[in-house]
Amino acid sequence: MSRKASALLALCCALAGVALSACDEATEAESAFTGTQKIKVGERSVNVSCAGNAAEGRPVVVLLHGGGDDLGKLSGLQNTLAAQGRVCSYDRLGAGASDQPDGPQSFESTGKILTGVLDQVAGGEPVVLAGHSLGGLIAARYSPDHQDRVKGLVLMDATSPTQEADLRQRIPDSATGMAAELRAQTLAVFAGQGPEKLVVTDAEVRPAGDIPVEVIQHGKQYLAAVPEYGAGLEQAWSEGQRKWLALSGRSNLSVAANSEHYIYVDQPDLAVRAIQRVADEAKSE
């Protein structure tokens, strides 16, 4: 793959949150499994990984991967966090070893899968959701409707709640070259043409309750590499991260100074501290 093609793919993943290319509650024994196994959520097979032991009063941490990734990308982060308590991750439909979606997915259908996973890995215990890119967007959209369960959020360079409008504004349809390719591919993904077939729609941020929320955005401005429009894309991305602060009156925004899009890879200690801090705050309530 050429350097230009590699850069374009990375940018597309960052902006779109994805690359082109419900159940009965579980028993205590089922929700305590460790390792990687496939579970049934309705009629679908979902690949799930869990590590660590449940700690009394501490919420279960559930990691949500970005678009085009799978739970394997999160294994290092999961194993580190497992020293403090139970941590799980899963492949969404269309990702990793989970089933393929039957057709286009919505945030509602993706949320039903997430609910089924939480039923089986956390039972009735509270959870903290920590999502990267598209995973952050899904977590943030899910939480307002599940305030009885979600007691904290960590959004690591989450896809903006107004990403499609941001992109259309910053890269006009008259653009050419890399910017035009990025625009076309990203809009195609938003229309459900990515592996997960998730139709990504813009929406206002709804409050998720008075819960601790950590929003972390990248500090290395790699989007600036897009000719002519890079500075505008970086500005829009920063504005999008600030919009997520409306999730809670206890939201905090920080910048991972030495990170590009994959904050938990570039600065894993920073990601670990943020997730542990939110889990600690949720535990003390």
N, C-alpha and C positions, 0 to 999 in steps of 0.2 A: 504494500500500500504506500502511495506517495505521501510525502510530508503534508502536502496540501489536503489530501483526502483524509489523513489522520486528524488533522486539525479541525476539518469540517465536521467529522463524525463526533469529535469531543464537544464541539460547540453545540451541535444539534442535540446531543444527549443532555447538555446542561440546560438549554433553553426549553426543550420539550419535556424533559424529565423521562425520556424513553428513546431507544434507538430504533431506526427503521430496520430492517432486515426482513335454612339455618337450622340449627341442630339442637338436640337435647343437651342439657348440661352434662359434662363428663363426671364420672365418679372420681373420688379423690385419687385413686390409684392411676386412672388414666391421665389426670392432669399433672401427675408427678413424674412422667416419663422423662428420661434424658437421652441424648443422642439424636439421631435423625431418623424419622420415620414418616410414612404417609398416613394421613388420617382422612376420614370421610367427612365432608361438609355437604350435607344433602347427598346428591348423587356424584359429587365431584371429589377427585383425589387431590389432596393438597400436601405438598412436601413441607415438613416442619422440623426444625432443629431446636432443642432446648438444652441448657446447661445450667449448672449451679443448683443450690438447694434453696427452697423457700425459706425466708427469714420472717419471723413473726412480726406482723405489722408493716412489713415492707412490701410495696407493690411489685408485681411481676413486670419486668421490663420487656417490651416487645419491640423488636427492630424491624423497620420496613425499608427494604432496599429501593434503590432508584430504578428508573426505567432502563431496560436493556441489561440489567444485572440480575443476580439471584442471591439466595441466602449465603452462598459460599463467599461472596465478596465481603460479607459482614462477620465471617468466622473469627477473625482476630479480635475485633471489637467485642463480640459476644463472649469469647473465652476470657478476656480481661475482666469484663463486667461480672462474670459468673463468680468471681471471688467474693462478691458482696451479696449475692442473692440469685434468684432464679431469673434467667434471661432466655428469651425465645426469639426465633425469626422464622419466616416462612416464605415460600415462593408463591407469588400471586398467580392466578390462572394465566397461562401464556408465558410464564417465566420458569426457568430452571426445570425441575422434575415434576412440577404440578401439571394437571390436565390442561389441555388447550381450551379456551373459551368456545362456546357453541356459536357465538356471534358477537356483535358489538357489545361492549361492557359500558356501564354507567357507574357513577360514583355510588349509586344505590346498590347495584349488584356487587360491586367490589367490596362495599361495606358489609354486605351479608356474609361474604366469605370471611372477612376479618372477624365478624361476630362469632362465626362458627369456630374459627381458630381460637379465639379468646376463651370460648366456652370450654374448650378441651385442654388448653395449656394453663389457664388460670382459674377455671371453675368460677366461683363467685367472688374471687379476690379482686381488689382494685389493680389497675395497670397504669404504667407509664408508657406512652408510645414515643418512640424515637425514630424519626424518618429522615431519609436523605432524598433530596431532589423530588421526584414524583412521589416517593414514599412519604415525604413530609407533607405534600399537598393532600394526599389521601388521609393521613392522620389528622390534619387540621380540619378537613371537611367532615370527618367522621365524629370527632370529639363533641361538637355541640349537641348532637342528638344522643349521646351516650355519656352524659355527665355523671350518671350513677356509677359508671365503671372506670372511665378515664380520669385519673387524678393528677396527671402531669403530662407535659409535651416537651419534646426537644426536636426542633426543626433545623436540620443541617443543610444549609443552602437549598431550602425548599423551593420548588417551582412557585412562581408568583401566583396569587389568586386572580390576577388579571393578565396572565402571560400572553394570551392571544392578542388582546388589544395592545399590550405593550409592544409586541413584535410588529404588528401592523403599523403602529405609529412610528417606530424607530427604523424599520426597513420598508420603504414604499414599494409598491408593485412594479415600479420603474427600475428598481435596482438590478444590477448585473453581477456576474462573477460569483465569488464565494458568498456574498450576502444574499444574492438571489437564490442560490442553492439552499442555503440555510433556511431562508424564509419558506420556500416551497416544501422542503422536507419536514420542517417543523409543523407547518399547517396541516400537512397530510397526516402526521402523527396525531395531532389534536382531533382530527376527523375520524380517528379509530383505525388507522392503517399501520399502527405499530404492532409488535408481537402480542401485547396484552389486549389489543383491540379496544382500548379504553378511550371513549370519547371525552376529551378534556374540554370543559366549558368554563368560562370566566364566571365569577360570582363574588359578591361582597363577603367580607369576613364576618362570620357570626360568632358571638361570644360563646366560649366553652365552659363558663363558670369561673369562679375565683380560684383557679388552679395555677401552680407555678409553670411558666412557659419560658423556655430558653430558645431564642432565635439566633442562629449563628450563620453569618454570611462570609463568603470567601474574601480574602484580602488581596491576593494576587490577581490583578485585573487582566485575566487572560482573554476575556471577551473583547478587549481592545484590539485584539489581533484581526478582527473583521475589518477589512478596508473600508474607510469612509464612515462606517456606522458603528464602529466598536465603542467609542466613547459614550454614545447614546445608549447602547445596549447595557453597558456597565451602570449608567445612571438609572435606567429603568429597573435593572436587577436590584439595586440598592433600595429604590423606592418600593419595590415589591416586598422586600424583606421587612421594611418598616410597617407595611400594611398588616403583617401577621401579628403585630403587637396588639391589635384590637381583639385578639382571642381572649385576653384576660387582663385585669387590672394589675396582675402580678407578672406581666411579661417583661423580659429583658432581652435586649439586642446587643450582641457582641460581634467583633470582627476577628476572624482567624487570619492574622497578618501574614502568615507564611503558607497559606493554603490556596490552591485553586478549587475546583468544584468538589473534589473528594476530600472533604475536611477530615473525615475520620481515618483517612489513609495518610494524608499529609501531616496532620497534627493529631494523632490518636489520643495523646494524653489530654488534650483540650476537650475532645469529644467525650472521653471517659469522665472527666471531672464534671462536665455539664450534666450528663445523664445521672451520675451519682448524686449531684446536688439536687436535682429535681426529685429523684427517688427519696432522698433524705427528707426533703420538705414535705413530700406527700405522706411519708411515713409518720411524721410528727403531728399530723392533723387528726 
